């Protein structure tokens, strides 16, 4: 059973471009969480999704950020018109229910 | 969500036991105590969790105080690969919500 897969591992975008981060949860897991970790800071929750539904997006910036978890395919975190402050590591986690969460290796976004 | 308090950093020598404390004085009866760790440049990794009784697994042991207001993660023999930030997190039973990470304890292991 493969772990949580995130791609790309590293992503470089110029200011104003769009960034798309993908997360494939572990097989059988229907809960996906996205976290952001700014340099030298802790992990901050962004959004919690189940298949085709956003359950909690209280940690998501109101503008430019969106997330989806379609019936088929990976979960996508989309950042439009990126700015330098978006540079961070973005981690995805999945869990089957309310047990332990399994994290991916993250996508490191650099905005130049 | 109930909060936890951990020391910012700790040091250990290789092959010695490490006791990482966590205070959670406002814990409620249905809160599980979870521990995760994050190695440098990696995603967080589940370590262990428990409710009332002490727990053991291949990675660590979790000792929970009788009043549940504190707990201790025990690494029986620290290795250099155990150098990481360790997070103690409370999660209500049945919760499907997110894990709230604090600042954790940065563990350094000296050879």
Backbone of each chain as ProteinMPNN parsed JSONL, in Angstrom:
{"seq_chain_A": "XXXXXXXXXXXXXXXXXXXXXXXXXXXXXXXXXXXXXXXXXXXXXXXXXXXXXXXXXXXXXXXXXXXXXXXXXXXXXXXXXXXXXXXXXXXXXXXXXXXXXXXXXXXXXXXX", "coords_chain_A": {"N_chain_A": [[0.865, -1.192, 0.0], [0.895, 1.935, -1.112], [2.193, 4.983, 0.218], [1.007, 8.301, 1.094], [0.964, 10.251, -1.713], [2.559, 12.988, -3.065], [2.785, 15.436, -5.555], [4.138, 18.028, -7.637], [7.399, 17.391, -6.105], [9.005, 19.567, -5.815], [8.409, 22.899, -6.773], [8.619, 25.62, -8.849], [7.582, 28.861, -9.331], [6.83, 31.856, -11.106], [6.046, 35.125, -9.901], [2.589, 35.827, -9.981], [1.873, 33.669, -11.557], [0.126, 30.475, -11.76], [-0.148, 27.914, -9.313], [-0.329, 24.436, -9.007], [-0.939, 21.869, -6.854], [-0.675, 18.467, -6.174], [-2.257, 15.685, -4.591], [-2.341, 12.381, -3.782], [-4.227, 10.312, -1.886], [-3.742, 7.665, 0.548], [-4.665, 4.336, -0.323], [-8.055, 3.653, 0.019], [-8.493, 5.648, 1.836], [-10.563, 8.31, 2.724], [-10.484, 10.841, 3.636], [-8.929, 13.922, 3.386], [-6.373, 16.223, 4.155], [-4.938, 19.444, 4.032], [-1.936, 21.165, 4.708], [0.126, 23.973, 5.513], [3.489, 24.978, 5.689], [5.426, 27.485, 6.6], [8.762, 28.807, 6.105], [10.848, 27.921, 8.786], [8.723, 27.817, 10.544], [5.731, 26.521, 12.188], [3.372, 23.857, 11.365], [0.478, 24.738, 9.642], [-2.952, 24.35, 9.52], [-4.947, 24.111, 6.606], [-7.153, 23.179, 4.914], [-9.813, 20.787, 4.934], [-10.973, 17.938, 3.38], [-13.451, 15.694, 2.122], [-14.39, 13.13, -0.171], [-15.413, 14.88, -2.932], [-16.394, 16.907, -1.342], [-15.948, 19.864, 0.59], [-15.067, 20.042, 3.841], [-14.043, 21.562, 5.948], [-12.721, 24.64, 5.676], [-11.466, 26.556, 7.09], [-8.864, 27.384, 7.52], [-7.908, 28.313, 5.182], [-6.669, 30.816, 3.043], [-8.731, 33.546, 2.009], [-8.716, 34.473, -0.565], [-7.467, 33.612, -3.776], [-6.709, 30.99, -3.192], [-7.714, 27.616, -3.55], [-9.307, 24.41, -3.168], [-9.825, 20.994, -4.042], [-11.337, 17.74, -4.101], [-11.928, 15.461, -6.073], [-14.327, 12.961, -7.215], [-13.009, 11.035, -8.694], [-9.538, 10.645, -8.986], [-6.715, 12.702, -7.877], [-6.467, 14.853, -4.931], [-6.491, 18.363, -5.288], [-4.654, 21.261, -4.662], [-4.918, 24.565, -5.332], [-3.287, 27.485, -6.249], [-3.753, 30.661, -7.177], [-2.279, 33.333, -9.078], [0.32, 33.621, -7.759], [2.289, 34.839, -5.015], [5.316, 36.102, -3.448], [5.121, 35.528, -0.75], [3.756, 33.146, -0.683], [5.538, 31.155, -0.847], [6.502, 28.157, 0.45], [6.351, 25.034, 2.28], [4.05, 22.608, 1.37], [1.914, 20.357, 2.761], [0.176, 17.318, 2.483], [-2.247, 15.236, 3.999], [-3.734, 12.072, 4.744], [-6.464, 10.119, 6.002], [-8.281, 7.233, 7.144], [-10.52, 7.37, 8.831], [-11.143, 8.739, 11.876], [-8.693, 8.206, 12.867], [-5.126, 7.83, 13.082], [-3.271, 10.147, 11.075], [-1.769, 10.127, 7.862], [1.015, 11.458, 6.349], [2.167, 13.083, 3.364], [5.265, 13.64, 1.534], [5.412, 16.23, 0.923], [5.149, 19.32, -0.978], [7.403, 21.595, -2.121], [7.101, 24.859, -2.606], [8.389, 27.47, -4.453], [8.394, 30.829, -5.017], [9.381, 33.044, -7.415]], "CA_chain_A": [[0.0, 0.0, 0.0], [1.746, 3.107, -1.214], [1.851, 6.063, 1.124], [0.419, 9.487, 0.497], [1.858, 10.719, -2.771], [2.394, 14.378, -3.452], [3.653, 15.897, -6.642], [5.563, 17.712, -7.663], [8.097, 17.59, -4.831], [9.49, 20.95, -5.851], [7.716, 23.669, -7.797], [9.061, 27.018, -8.926], [6.649, 29.681, -10.111], [7.051, 33.303, -11.075], [4.922, 35.872, -9.343], [1.471, 35.971, -10.898], [1.501, 32.399, -12.173], [-0.694, 29.586, -10.952], [0.498, 26.693, -8.812], [-1.241, 23.319, -8.749], [-0.292, 20.849, -6.05], [-1.506, 17.269, -6.209], [-2.123, 14.753, -3.477], [-3.075, 11.114, -3.889], [-4.25, 9.717, -0.551], [-3.54, 6.223, 0.631], [-5.811, 3.575, -0.818], [-9.095, 3.436, 1.023], [-8.672, 6.822, 2.685], [-11.498, 9.247, 2.111], [-10.308, 12.15, 4.265], [-7.688, 14.573, 2.979], [-6.085, 17.485, 4.839], [-3.794, 20.197, 3.505], [-1.247, 22.021, 5.673], [1.208, 24.792, 4.967], [4.561, 25.245, 6.637], [6.332, 28.54, 6.163], [10.124, 28.552, 6.573], [11.122, 28.069, 10.22], [7.488, 27.918, 11.324], [4.996, 25.275, 12.378], [2.374, 23.453, 10.368], [-0.811, 25.397, 9.789], [-4.042, 23.707, 8.794], [-5.579, 24.933, 5.574], [-8.458, 22.712, 4.463], [-10.131, 19.374, 5.139], [-11.923, 17.518, 2.36], [-13.812, 14.324, 1.82], [-14.661, 13.025, -1.604], [-16.32, 15.854, -3.549], [-16.91, 17.882, -0.379], [-15.073, 20.597, 1.484], [-15.657, 19.941, 5.17], [-13.565, 22.671, 6.774], [-11.705, 25.441, 4.974], [-11.245, 27.698, 7.968], [-7.476, 27.808, 7.474], [-7.562, 28.665, 3.811], [-6.835, 32.241, 2.705], [-10.014, 33.759, 1.319], [-8.528, 34.766, -1.989], [-6.432, 32.977, -4.602], [-6.51, 29.575, -2.829], [-8.876, 26.73, -3.628], [-8.961, 22.995, -3.066], [-10.877, 20.064, -4.434], [-11.047, 16.312, -3.972], [-12.983, 14.918, -6.928], [-14.69, 11.557, -7.051], [-11.898, 10.279, -9.261], [-8.317, 11.419, -9.116], [-6.113, 13.236, -6.654], [-6.887, 16.15, -4.411], [-5.703, 19.45, -5.87], [-4.608, 22.576, -4.02], [-4.625, 25.495, -6.413], [-2.973, 28.846, -5.811], [-3.717, 31.554, -8.339], [-1.522, 34.588, -8.969], [1.188, 33.426, -6.596], [3.152, 35.924, -4.538], [6.488, 35.556, -2.75], [4.708, 35.021, 0.553], [3.196, 31.799, -0.809], [6.646, 30.202, -0.805], [6.348, 27.345, 1.661], [6.139, 23.605, 2.044], [2.633, 22.266, 1.484], [1.792, 18.941, 3.071], [-1.136, 16.693, 2.418], [-2.384, 14.055, 4.847], [-4.993, 11.355, 4.572], [-6.798, 9.154, 7.049], [-9.511, 6.512, 6.814], [-11.58, 7.96, 9.652], [-10.576, 9.668, 12.85], [-7.487, 7.616, 13.448], [-3.925, 8.579, 12.751], [-3.15, 10.699, 9.732], [-0.532, 9.804, 7.166], [1.418, 12.635, 5.593], [3.06, 12.956, 2.233], [6.572, 14.266, 1.689], [5.264, 17.665, 0.738], [5.574, 20.058, -2.18], [8.065, 22.842, -1.752], [6.807, 25.881, -3.599], [9.228, 28.663, -4.428], [7.907, 31.864, -5.927], [10.507, 33.943, -7.737]], "C_chain_A": [[0.891, 1.228, 0.0], [1.274, 4.155, -0.231], [1.169, 7.194, 0.387], [1.417, 10.061, -0.509], [1.536, 12.162, -3.111], [3.31, 14.682, -4.629], [3.195, 17.243, -7.137], [6.194, 17.875, -6.28], [8.603, 19.019, -4.711], [8.815, 21.657, -7.021], [8.198, 25.109, -7.725], [8.097, 27.757, -9.833], [7.076, 31.132, -10.02], [5.819, 33.958, -10.476], [3.826, 36.056, -10.392], [1.037, 34.696, -11.578], [0.606, 31.602, -11.233], [0.136, 28.383, -10.51], [-0.573, 25.653, -8.538], [-0.471, 22.22, -8.042], [-1.244, 19.659, -5.961], [-1.219, 16.347, -5.044], [-2.98, 13.532, -3.729], [-3.071, 10.452, -2.52], [-3.951, 8.235, -0.611], [-4.822, 5.521, 0.201], [-6.81, 3.357, 0.304], [-9.33, 4.619, 1.94], [-9.568, 7.838, 1.987], [-11.403, 10.651, 2.7], [-8.946, 12.701, 3.867], [-7.573, 15.919, 3.677], [-4.884, 18.135, 4.153], [-3.267, 21.118, 4.604], [-0.181, 22.828, 4.941], [2.233, 25.035, 6.067], [5.485, 26.286, 6.039], [7.719, 28.264, 6.726], [10.281, 28.848, 8.061], [9.863, 28.235, 11.061], [6.8, 26.563, 11.417], [4.014, 25.011, 11.262], [1.043, 24.13, 10.664], [-1.853, 24.71, 8.913], [-4.63, 24.659, 7.76], [-7.01, 24.457, 5.3], [-8.572, 21.213, 4.678], [-11.233, 18.997, 4.149], [-12.236, 16.036, 2.484], [-14.185, 14.298, 0.342], [-15.772, 13.998, -2.026], [-16.868, 16.888, -2.573], [-15.787, 18.568, 0.377], [-15.743, 20.613, 2.845], [-15.288, 21.146, 6.031], [-12.486, 23.409, 6.005], [-11.343, 26.666, 5.791], [-9.802, 28.206, 7.934], [-7.018, 28.272, 6.104], [-7.689, 30.173, 3.617], [-8.053, 32.429, 1.811], [-9.85, 33.964, -0.177], [-7.375, 33.936, -2.54], [-6.249, 31.482, -4.317], [-7.822, 28.816, -2.994], [-8.4, 25.293, -3.556], [-10.145, 22.158, -3.513], [-10.39, 18.635, -4.229], [-12.141, 15.603, -4.764], [-13.226, 13.436, -6.674], [-13.583, 10.644, -7.579], [-10.678, 11.188, -9.313], [-7.855, 12.026, -7.808], [-6.807, 14.491, -6.15], [-5.95, 17.21, -4.986], [-5.806, 20.673, -4.971], [-4.125, 23.553, -5.085], [-4.394, 26.883, -5.839], [-2.865, 29.702, -7.062], [-2.887, 32.792, -8.028], [-0.589, 34.567, -7.759], [2.012, 34.666, -6.307], [4.279, 35.291, -3.735], [6.103, 34.946, -1.406], [4.071, 33.648, 0.518], [4.289, 30.738, -0.773], [6.618, 29.457, 0.528], [6.366, 25.884, 1.257], [4.669, 23.305, 2.301], [2.529, 20.755, 1.653], [0.336, 18.51, 2.989], [-1.121, 15.486, 3.351], [-3.699, 13.367, 4.53], [-5.213, 10.426, 5.751], [-8.093, 8.455, 6.659], [-10.713, 7.049, 7.583], [-10.918, 8.931, 10.61], [-9.38, 9.068, 13.559], [-6.279, 8.43, 13.024], [-3.935, 9.03, 11.303], [-1.785, 10.354, 9.159], [-0.211, 10.958, 6.232], [2.28, 12.252, 4.394], [4.369, 13.685, 2.505], [6.54, 15.756, 1.394], [5.656, 18.159, -0.65], [6.169, 21.365, -1.707], [7.906, 23.838, -2.882], [7.733, 27.074, -3.387], [8.687, 29.635, -5.457], [9.038, 32.867, -6.153], [10.014, 35.209, -8.443]], "O_chain_A": [[1.56, 1.525, 0.99], [0.094, 4.209, 0.114], [0.801, 7.069, -0.781], [2.574, 10.319, -0.175], [0.392, 12.51, -3.406], [4.456, 14.237, -4.68], [2.011, 17.571, -7.071], [5.574, 18.444, -5.382], [8.621, 19.597, -3.624], [8.667, 21.097, -8.107], [8.184, 25.73, -6.663], [7.83, 27.333, -10.957], [7.61, 31.581, -9.006], [4.71, 33.426, -10.536], [4.102, 36.397, -11.542], [-0.064, 34.638, -12.127], [0.362, 31.986, -10.089], [1.003, 27.903, -11.239], [-1.596, 25.944, -7.918], [0.52, 21.704, -8.558], [-2.44, 19.81, -5.712], [-0.086, 16.243, -4.574], [-4.198, 13.634, -3.874], [-2.008, 10.064, -2.034], [-3.912, 7.632, -1.684], [-5.92, 6.056, 0.348], [-6.45, 2.93, 1.401], [-10.265, 4.605, 2.741], [-9.362, 8.179, 0.822], [-12.153, 11.546, 2.309], [-7.93, 12.018, 4.0], [-8.549, 16.663, 3.78], [-3.939, 17.456, 3.75], [-4.031, 21.758, 5.326], [0.335, 22.42, 3.901], [1.882, 25.267, 7.224], [6.229, 26.012, 5.097], [7.845, 27.557, 7.726], [9.886, 29.915, 8.532], [9.933, 28.744, 12.18], [7.232, 25.587, 10.804], [3.843, 25.816, 10.346], [0.549, 24.096, 11.791], [-1.647, 24.518, 7.714], [-4.787, 25.854, 8.01], [-7.963, 25.225, 5.434], [-7.59, 20.473, 4.617], [-12.279, 19.642, 4.085], [-11.396, 15.235, 2.895], [-14.277, 15.342, -0.303], [-16.901, 13.936, -1.54], [-17.734, 17.678, -2.949], [-14.8, 17.938, 0.756], [-16.85, 21.13, 2.995], [-16.127, 21.681, 6.755], [-11.435, 22.837, 5.717], [-10.955, 27.697, 5.239], [-9.553, 29.358, 8.29], [-5.844, 28.588, 5.912], [-8.708, 30.755, 3.986], [-8.364, 31.585, 0.97], [-10.753, 33.66, -0.957], [-6.427, 33.611, -1.824], [-5.677, 30.776, -5.147], [-8.892, 29.303, -2.63], [-7.241, 24.992, -3.844], [-11.302, 22.556, -3.381], [-9.189, 18.367, -4.189], [-13.156, 15.194, -4.202], [-12.44, 12.759, -6.013], [-13.268, 9.615, -6.981], [-10.788, 12.367, -9.649], [-8.505, 11.889, -6.772], [-7.617, 15.103, -6.846], [-4.753, 16.968, -5.147], [-6.899, 21.074, -4.569], [-3.052, 23.38, -5.663], [-5.192, 27.39, -5.05], [-1.989, 29.489, -7.9], [-2.802, 33.237, -6.883], [-0.703, 35.395, -6.855], [2.379, 35.427, -7.202], [4.224, 34.112, -3.383], [6.697, 33.957, -0.977], [3.861, 33.038, 1.566], [3.993, 29.547, -0.678], [6.7, 30.065, 1.595], [6.393, 25.539, 0.076], [4.114, 23.7, 3.326], [2.989, 19.983, 0.812], [-0.584, 19.234, 3.37], [-0.107, 14.799, 3.475], [-4.659, 14.006, 4.1], [-4.265, 10.002, 6.411], [-8.91, 9.016, 5.929], [-11.805, 7.166, 7.028], [-10.209, 9.845, 10.187], [-9.097, 9.391, 14.712], [-6.409, 9.595, 12.649], [-4.521, 8.389, 10.431], [-0.784, 10.298, 9.875], [-1.045, 11.383, 5.432], [3.006, 11.258, 4.405], [4.557, 14.273, 3.57], [7.532, 16.458, 1.593], [6.392, 17.5, -1.385], [5.533, 22.138, -0.992], [8.485, 23.692, -3.958], [7.841, 27.61, -2.284], [8.542, 29.296, -6.631], [9.572, 33.453, -5.211], [10.816, 36.077, -8.787]]}, "seq_chain_B": "XXXXXXXXXXXXXXXXXXXXXXXXXXXXXXXXXXXXXXXXXXXXXXXXXXXXXXXXXXXXXXXXXXXXXXXXXXXXXXXXXXXXXXXXXXXXXXXXXXXXXXXXXXXXXXX", "coords_chain_B": {"N_chain_B": [[-10.308, 23.974, 20.76], [-8.449, 21.817, 22.921], [-5.341, 22.747, 24.467], [-1.809, 22.088, 24.232], [1.325, 21.953, 25.996], [4.725, 22.087, 25.459], [8.272, 21.592, 25.966], [10.577, 23.775, 24.28], [12.934, 22.745, 23.216], [15.087, 19.857, 23.411], [17.86, 17.867, 24.45], [19.676, 14.902, 23.735], [21.703, 12.011, 24.314], [23.102, 9.672, 22.047], [21.752, 6.388, 21.954], [20.751, 6.489, 24.499], [17.888, 6.647, 26.736], [15.054, 8.745, 26.04], [12.895, 11.152, 27.344], [10.105, 12.789, 26.536], [8.219, 15.434, 27.506], [4.737, 16.442, 27.89], [2.294, 18.767, 28.584], [-1.14, 18.955, 29.27], [-3.373, 20.312, 30.579], [-6.028, 21.041, 30.311], [-7.384, 18.996, 29.179], [-10.065, 17.038, 27.877], [-12.441, 14.448, 28.728], [-12.784, 12.825, 26.499], [-10.718, 13.239, 24.814], [-8.126, 12.109, 22.777], [-4.628, 11.484, 23.065], [-2.215, 12.33, 20.877], [0.88, 11.71, 19.233], [3.179, 13.069, 16.99], [5.966, 13.231, 14.742], [8.408, 15.225, 13.071], [10.83, 14.856, 10.828], [13.808, 16.456, 9.579], [13.143, 18.28, 6.655], [11.069, 16.628, 5.868], [7.72, 15.179, 5.742], [5.301, 15.235, 8.445], [5.18, 12.481, 10.756], [3.312, 9.847, 12.026], [3.494, 8.792, 15.401], [2.512, 7.655, 17.892], [-0.485, 6.994, 19.822], [-2.862, 7.512, 22.501], [-5.356, 6.959, 25.093], [-6.109, 6.554, 27.903], [-4.663, 4.482, 29.115], [-1.224, 3.404, 29.335], [0.772, 3.07, 26.387], [2.41, 1.05, 23.997], [4.511, 0.787, 21.147], [6.339, -0.157, 18.163], [7.903, 2.015, 17.756], [7.906, 3.746, 19.973], [7.04, 4.503, 23.432], [4.16, 5.504, 25.25], [3.443, 7.25, 28.048], [0.881, 7.942, 30.202], [-0.338, 10.244, 32.486], [-2.117, 9.635, 35.561], [-4.21, 11.42, 36.063], [-4.482, 12.387, 33.586], [-3.546, 14.842, 32.784], [-1.085, 15.26, 31.851], [1.479, 13.865, 29.757], [3.998, 11.569, 28.599], [6.289, 11.011, 26.091], [8.239, 8.313, 25.283], [11.324, 7.469, 24.086], [13.124, 4.669, 23.75], [15.792, 4.042, 23.172], [17.648, 6.37, 21.943], [18.43, 7.264, 18.61], [20.516, 8.692, 16.032], [18.818, 9.174, 13.976], [16.496, 9.813, 15.188], [16.406, 12.46, 15.653], [14.419, 15.206, 15.537], [11.421, 17.228, 15.249], [9.062, 16.965, 17.729], [5.657, 16.521, 18.162], [2.962, 16.987, 20.318], [-0.39, 16.294, 20.426], [-3.833, 16.931, 20.951], [-6.796, 15.154, 20.3], [-10.191, 15.004, 19.827], [-12.321, 12.194, 20.589], [-13.733, 10.462, 17.912], [-13.474, 12.598, 16.3], [-13.218, 14.062, 13.136], [-11.839, 16.064, 12.309], [-9.194, 18.445, 11.671], [-5.714, 18.03, 12.639], [-4.204, 19.911, 15.155], [-1.296, 21.541, 15.164], [1.186, 22.47, 17.439], [4.139, 24.192, 18.489], [5.888, 22.24, 19.164], [8.57, 20.008, 20.305], [11.918, 20.331, 19.729], [14.115, 17.861, 19.19], [17.422, 17.094, 19.743], [20.02, 14.855, 18.983], [22.938, 13.646, 20.236], [25.988, 12.209, 19.099]], "CA_chain_B": [[-9.517, 22.751, 20.951], [-7.564, 21.868, 24.068], [-3.975, 23.06, 24.074], [-0.716, 21.35, 24.858], [2.543, 22.716, 26.262], [5.926, 21.257, 25.372], [9.514, 22.373, 25.939], [10.976, 24.119, 22.917], [14.002, 21.881, 22.724], [15.726, 18.924, 24.326], [19.034, 17.183, 23.914], [19.874, 13.547, 24.221], [22.855, 11.289, 23.776], [22.742, 8.476, 21.292], [21.565, 5.123, 22.666], [20.161, 6.696, 25.824], [16.445, 6.901, 26.658], [14.605, 10.131, 25.985], [11.538, 11.354, 27.844], [9.597, 14.05, 26.027], [6.989, 15.713, 28.257], [3.668, 17.254, 27.312], [1.234, 19.13, 29.524], [-2.444, 19.226, 28.662], [-4.183, 20.402, 31.797], [-7.446, 21.262, 29.997], [-7.843, 17.85, 28.383], [-11.397, 16.548, 28.233], [-12.485, 13.001, 28.894], [-12.817, 12.089, 25.235], [-9.56, 13.618, 23.991], [-6.988, 11.225, 22.629], [-3.319, 12.134, 23.013], [-1.467, 11.865, 19.712], [2.24, 12.224, 19.03], [3.747, 13.003, 15.655], [7.282, 13.841, 14.659], [8.768, 15.688, 11.734], [12.259, 14.864, 10.563], [14.165, 17.574, 8.7], [12.768, 18.249, 5.235], [10.094, 15.571, 5.596], [6.391, 15.378, 6.282], [5.095, 14.656, 9.782], [5.045, 11.028, 10.818], [2.61, 9.39, 13.226], [4.326, 8.018, 16.319], [1.735, 6.844, 18.825], [-1.557, 7.721, 20.471], [-3.504, 6.788, 23.58], [-6.461, 7.651, 25.77], [-5.892, 6.533, 29.351], [-3.611, 3.523, 29.485], [0.064, 3.514, 28.646], [0.769, 2.394, 25.091], [3.726, 0.744, 23.434], [4.596, 0.246, 19.792], [7.728, -0.407, 17.782], [8.645, 3.264, 17.716], [7.994, 4.466, 21.239], [6.028, 4.243, 24.453], [3.435, 6.679, 25.708], [3.036, 7.131, 29.438], [-0.157, 8.94, 30.457], [-0.567, 10.437, 33.915], [-3.406, 9.111, 36.014], [-5.224, 12.471, 35.896], [-4.449, 12.686, 32.146], [-3.175, 16.23, 32.509], [0.234, 15.275, 31.221], [1.905, 12.589, 29.198], [5.421, 11.535, 28.246], [6.694, 10.116, 25.005], [9.518, 7.705, 25.654], [12.129, 6.755, 23.089], [13.91, 3.834, 24.673], [17.208, 4.189, 22.832], [17.678, 7.376, 20.879], [19.422, 7.174, 17.55], [20.678, 9.969, 15.331], [17.652, 9.331, 13.11], [15.355, 10.287, 15.972], [16.456, 13.921, 15.739], [13.222, 15.683, 14.846], [10.497, 17.996, 16.082], [8.01, 16.069, 18.223], [4.43, 17.252, 18.45], [1.931, 16.364, 21.147], [-1.639, 16.864, 19.909], [-5.069, 16.346, 21.473], [-7.815, 14.983, 19.274], [-11.404, 14.434, 20.427], [-12.804, 10.921, 20.072], [-14.7, 10.606, 16.842], [-13.223, 13.793, 15.507], [-12.667, 13.888, 11.796], [-11.237, 17.337, 11.97], [-7.763, 18.519, 11.46], [-4.784, 18.027, 13.762], [-3.668, 21.251, 15.405], [0.103, 21.426, 15.555], [1.836, 23.57, 18.138], [5.536, 24.375, 18.086], [6.597, 20.984, 19.37], [9.881, 19.97, 20.943], [12.993, 19.954, 18.815], [15.024, 16.927, 19.847], [18.746, 16.905, 19.152], [20.664, 13.644, 19.482], [24.393, 13.756, 20.08], [26.649, 10.897, 18.997]], "C_chain_B": [[-8.591, 22.913, 22.151], [-6.138, 22.069, 23.603], [-2.982, 22.191, 24.808], [0.474, 22.265, 25.024], [3.712, 21.756, 26.269], [7.161, 22.142, 25.472], [9.929, 22.633, 24.501], [12.003, 23.151, 22.358], [14.511, 20.971, 23.83], [16.921, 18.303, 23.629], [19.143, 15.798, 24.515], [21.172, 13.003, 23.641], [22.361, 10.033, 23.072], [22.722, 7.255, 22.202], [21.105, 5.293, 24.106], [18.661, 6.92, 25.682], [16.154, 8.403, 26.659], [13.157, 10.189, 26.463], [11.072, 12.741, 27.418], [8.267, 14.361, 26.708], [5.998, 16.557, 27.483], [2.628, 17.512, 28.401], [-0.038, 19.47, 28.775], [-3.472, 19.277, 29.762], [-5.674, 20.578, 31.516], [-8.026, 20.128, 29.159], [-9.233, 17.42, 28.825], [-11.398, 15.021, 28.191], [-12.416, 12.203, 27.605], [-11.661, 12.453, 24.312], [-8.522, 12.514, 23.973], [-5.713, 12.057, 22.555], [-2.533, 11.5, 21.868], [-0.074, 12.467, 19.73], [2.637, 11.997, 17.562], [5.161, 13.561, 15.728], [7.55, 14.235, 13.214], [10.289, 15.742, 11.635], [12.571, 16.003, 9.603], [13.798, 17.305, 7.25], [11.801, 17.115, 4.889], [8.723, 15.946, 6.147], [6.277, 14.785, 7.676], [4.817, 13.167, 9.685], [4.34, 10.673, 12.112], [3.553, 8.565, 14.093], [3.47, 7.085, 17.168], [0.544, 7.653, 19.297], [-2.191, 6.846, 21.551], [-4.591, 7.618, 24.227], [-6.225, 7.716, 27.273], [-4.724, 5.627, 29.743], [-2.324, 3.812, 28.733], [0.047, 2.636, 27.392], [2.205, 2.156, 24.648], [3.567, 0.348, 21.969], [6.072, 0.162, 19.427], [8.564, 0.868, 17.812], [8.917, 3.84, 19.102], [6.993, 3.923, 22.239], [5.4, 5.567, 24.849], [2.962, 6.418, 27.129], [2.078, 8.28, 29.733], [-0.396, 9.023, 31.951], [-1.974, 10.003, 34.29], [-4.525, 10.145, 35.844], [-5.312, 12.944, 34.443], [-4.072, 14.122, 31.83], [-1.773, 16.353, 31.953], [0.535, 13.891, 30.656], [3.382, 12.716, 28.816], [5.637, 10.539, 27.123], [8.086, 9.608, 25.341], [10.133, 7.012, 24.451], [13.148, 5.963, 23.887], [15.41, 3.924, 24.423], [17.299, 5.149, 21.661], [18.772, 7.07, 19.867], [19.501, 8.533, 16.862], [19.463, 10.245, 14.446], [16.415, 9.798, 13.862], [15.365, 11.797, 16.146], [15.341, 14.499, 14.873], [12.483, 16.644, 15.767], [9.34, 17.081, 16.443], [6.812, 16.895, 18.669], [3.469, 16.396, 19.266], [0.604, 17.061, 20.809], [-2.826, 16.159, 20.553], [-6.099, 16.277, 20.361], [-9.044, 14.33, 19.886], [-11.783, 13.116, 19.774], [-13.85, 11.169, 18.997], [-14.475, 11.811, 15.963], [-12.68, 13.423, 14.14], [-11.945, 15.152, 11.374], [-9.731, 17.285, 11.927], [-6.985, 18.38, 12.769], [-4.23, 19.433, 13.921], [-2.265, 21.11, 15.961], [0.539, 22.68, 16.297], [3.255, 23.701, 17.637], [6.367, 23.128, 18.32], [7.898, 21.145, 20.124], [10.903, 19.521, 19.922], [14.001, 19.108, 19.571], [16.32, 16.836, 19.057], [19.367, 15.672, 19.792], [22.152, 13.738, 19.182], [25.03, 12.376, 20.017], [27.554, 10.635, 20.2]], "O_chain_B": [[-8.024, 23.982, 22.379], [-5.754, 21.64, 22.515], [-3.275, 21.634, 25.866], [0.625, 23.24, 24.287], [3.709, 20.75, 26.979], [7.111, 23.315, 25.104], [9.671, 21.822, 23.612], [11.957, 22.783, 21.185], [14.385, 21.271, 25.017], [16.988, 18.224, 22.402], [18.751, 15.562, 25.658], [21.665, 13.476, 22.618], [21.357, 9.428, 23.448], [23.557, 7.109, 23.095], [21.076, 4.319, 24.858], [18.201, 7.339, 24.619], [16.91, 9.205, 27.207], [12.313, 9.395, 26.049], [11.595, 13.749, 27.892], [7.291, 13.636, 26.514], [6.355, 17.282, 26.555], [2.149, 16.583, 29.052], [-0.015, 20.185, 27.773], [-4.334, 18.406, 29.871], [-6.501, 20.296, 32.384], [-9.053, 20.3, 28.503], [-9.542, 17.436, 30.017], [-10.467, 14.397, 27.681], [-12.032, 11.033, 27.615], [-11.628, 12.026, 23.158], [-8.09, 12.037, 25.023], [-5.714, 13.181, 22.053], [-2.227, 10.308, 21.884], [0.124, 13.593, 20.185], [2.459, 10.92, 16.993], [5.507, 14.278, 16.667], [6.999, 13.661, 12.275], [10.942, 16.567, 12.275], [11.684, 16.466, 8.887], [14.103, 16.249, 6.696], [11.729, 16.694, 3.735], [8.583, 16.898, 6.914], [7.071, 13.922, 8.05], [4.299, 12.666, 8.687], [4.726, 11.146, 13.181], [4.316, 7.743, 13.587], [3.676, 5.871, 17.167], [0.553, 8.879, 19.188], [-2.079, 5.62, 21.528], [-4.736, 8.81, 23.955], [-6.15, 8.801, 27.849], [-3.908, 5.976, 30.596], [-2.334, 4.385, 27.644], [-0.612, 1.597, 27.353], [3.093, 2.97, 24.9], [2.614, -0.338, 21.598], [6.945, 0.382, 20.266], [9.791, 0.808, 17.886], [10.003, 4.351, 19.376], [6.21, 3.019, 21.944], [6.039, 6.617, 24.786], [2.189, 5.495, 27.385], [2.417, 9.447, 29.538], [-0.627, 8.009, 32.61], [-2.89, 10.001, 33.468], [-5.656, 9.787, 35.517], [-6.129, 13.805, 34.116], [-4.267, 14.571, 30.701], [-1.329, 17.452, 31.622], [-0.079, 12.893, 31.034], [3.93, 13.814, 28.724], [5.222, 9.383, 27.2], [8.991, 10.385, 25.645], [9.549, 6.095, 23.873], [13.949, 6.54, 24.622], [16.204, 3.887, 25.363], [17.051, 4.77, 20.517], [19.882, 6.673, 20.22], [18.662, 9.407, 17.083], [19.118, 11.399, 14.194], [15.402, 10.139, 13.25], [14.435, 12.359, 16.724], [15.314, 14.315, 13.656], [12.872, 16.846, 16.918], [8.711, 16.489, 15.566], [6.94, 17.839, 19.449], [3.206, 15.239, 18.94], [0.503, 18.284, 20.902], [-2.829, 14.936, 20.686], [-6.257, 17.216, 19.581], [-8.957, 13.22, 20.41], [-11.599, 12.929, 18.571], [-14.745, 11.996, 19.168], [-15.2, 12.025, 14.991], [-11.794, 12.578, 14.011], [-11.5, 15.287, 10.234], [-9.099, 16.246, 12.117], [-7.525, 18.584, 13.857], [-3.834, 20.069, 12.944], [-2.065, 20.626, 17.075], [0.298, 23.801, 15.849], [3.548, 23.36, 16.49], [7.439, 22.977, 17.733], [8.283, 22.244, 20.525], [10.768, 18.455, 19.321], [14.663, 19.592, 20.49], [16.318, 16.54, 17.862], [19.253, 15.467, 21.0], [22.566, 13.89, 18.033], [24.668, 11.48, 20.78], [28.186, 9.581, 20.279]]}, "name": "protein", "num_of_chains": 2, "seq": "XXXXXXXXXXXXXXXXXXXXXXXXXXXXXXXXXXXXXXXXXXXXXXXXXXXXXXXXXXXXXXXXXXXXXXXXXXXXXXXXXXXXXXXXXXXXXXXXXXXXXXXXXXXXXXXXXXXXXXXXXXXXXXXXXXXXXXXXXXXXXXXXXXXXXXXXXXXXXXXXXXXXXXXXXXXXXXXXXXXXXXXXXXXXXXXXXXXXXXXXXXXXXXXXXXXXXXXXXXXXXXX"}
